[in-house]
């Protein structure tokens, strides 16, 4: 019993001092004690009574906010947002749902991804993504034989919309349409799934055959370079 009283007294002293501390960029003067002092955790020779993790009120709104975090009911948690939009796979007649799209979420002006997600498109090219997002980001999308497109300064707060239009013709995946892509298409020309020289990346229009239509797409976009 004496040890319990001593621990509680020490805890009270530490909390009193913490609530009173402020200075520089920090302020620890805020605190809430709600419905505490009645539930004890015990084990061995010690017991602990406190209000750690006790809610202020059921369904309470965030008590403190800042950056990408809220303090609600005594716990910090990351804000999630719904990002949605359409990825237009240009010069493609196949089913967009068969094409995975990589989405990089970056800090503005940075090429280093903060998050990387694979978007699952529906038959219309639409997508939706729930992710830990709150702020302004650069969003960058890349699919197999399409060039990368980066949207700068997209604001996301609770939700956001980002639409992409990806240029076709990057058979070798180097984010440019060059003679190397011509070479890959020539090697696969006339092929269909199951053929020895079949290359699905050279089937630019998605008709499961490498034909002059695919050459036409490549010629139209020859020399194009994707975004960083």
Secondary structure, DSSP 8 states (H G I E B T S, - for coil): -HHHHHHHHHHHHHHHHHHH-EETTEE-------S-SS-EEEETTEEEE--TT--SSTT---SEEETTEEEETTEEEE--EEEEEEEEETT--S-GGG--EEEEEEETT--SEEEEEEE---TTSEEEEEES--EEEEEEEEETTB--EEEEEEEESSEEE--EEE-B--TTSSSB--HHHHHHHHHHTT-BTTSTT--GGG-TTSSSB--HHHHHHHHHTTT-B---
